[in-house]
Amino acid sequence: VNKINYPIEKGISMKKKEVFYIVLAFLFTSILKAQSAVYFCKTTGAFGYAYGQRTVAEAETKAYNACEDFGGTNIIKLASTSKTGWGVIAVGYDDAGYRTIGVALGYDNMENAKSAAKKYCADAGGHDITYYDFWDDWDGN
């Protein structure tokens, strides 16, 4: 009886391990695709961002290039992270009419991310603040 049942039990055990490794690989891939970055040019008001990238360096490169493509000339990094979660970009204008932005990356929920981005935009002198974009990069979206 043990000789007959052993291969069946082993087969079931192997299937459980296969499922476990597939789930583990999926979770690991999702975590790997969480890197985000935002760059900004105060001179022109251009900004670029990227999220759901495989590495922070990839996110930073894509965000920098996007800022440059939109007219950025004096580009600075505002934020980058490898933490998964909600990201929000808030946009406003200062008293001189220049664009200001606030960024929140890797937050546990959208409301906290929106609140933080709006605060950072206001701290930079922004008025009439609106949300430009928001995302949850836990699943790479």
N, C-alpha and C positions, 0 to 999 in steps of 0.2 A: 504494500500500500504506500509506504513512504517513497519507494522508487518511482511509482506512478505519479504521485502527487507532487514530488519535488520539482519536476520540470514545469508543471503548471504554476506552482507557487513562485518559482523563479521567474517565469514569464510575466506573471502579474506584477511582481516586484520590479522587473525591468521596465514595464510599461509605466508604472508610477514614477520611476526615476526619469524616464524620458519626458513625461509630462512636466515634472518638476523642473527639469533643465530647460524645457521650452518656455515655461512661465518665467523662470529666472532670466533667460536670455531676452525675453520681451521687456521685462522690467529694466534690465541693464541698458538695453537699447534706448528706452524712453528716457532714462536718466542721462544717458550720453547726449541726447539731442535737446538739452535744456539750456545751452549757453546762449546768452543774450548780450548785446552791446548797443550803446547809443553815443553818437558823436554830434557835435554842434559847432557852428561857426557864428559867433556873435556879430561879426562884421556884416555878413550877408543874411543872417537868419536861417540859413540852410541847415538841415539836420538829416541824418541817416541813421537807420537802426536795422538790426537783424535779431532774430530769435529762433529757437529750435535748431541751432547749429550743433555740429558734433564736437567742436572745441571752442574755447573762449577766443583763441587766436583767429579762428575762422569767422566767428561772429564779429570780432573787432575789425577784421579786414573788410568784410561785407558792409558793415555799418559805416566805416570810414569812406569806402569807395562810393557808397550811396550819397553821403554828405557831399563829397566832392562832385559827384555827377549832378547834384541839385544846386551847385554854385558855391559850395563852401571853399573858402580860401585860407582862412586862419582857423583850422579845425582842431578842436580839443575833444578828448573823450570825457563824456559826462558820467558814464557808468558802464560796467560790465559785470557779469556774474555767471557762475556755473550752477547756481541754485535754481531748482525748478519752481514754478509758480506763476502767479499773475504778474504781468508787466503792463504799465500804463505810461503814456506820454501825454502831458498836459501842456497846452500852449497858451501864452498870453502876450501882452505888449507892455513895455515899460512907459514911463512918462515921456520919453523922447521918441516913442513910436517904434522902438526896436523890439524884435521878437525875443521873448524869453520862453524857456521850456523847463519843465520839471519832469523827472523820470523816477519811476519806482520799478524795480525788477525783483523777481523771486519772492513775491508776497504770497501768503497762504490763502488770501481771499481777495476778490476784486475790489470790494469796498475799501479795505485798508490800503490797497495799492493806489486807488483813485485819490483817496484822501492825502496820502504821502506825496504823490506826484503834484497835486494841486498846491500843497504847502510849499514844496520845493520851487515851484514856478512863482508863487507869491513871494517867497524869500529872495528870489532873483529880481524882484521888482515888477512882476507880472500883474496885470489887471485884466478884467474881462476874460478870464481863463476858461478854456474849453478843453475837452478831451479829444486829442487827435486820434489815438488808437489805443486799444487794450487787447490783451491776449492771455491765454493760459497755456504755457508751453510744456505742461506736464506730458502731454501726448504729442508734442511736436507741432501743434497747430498754432 
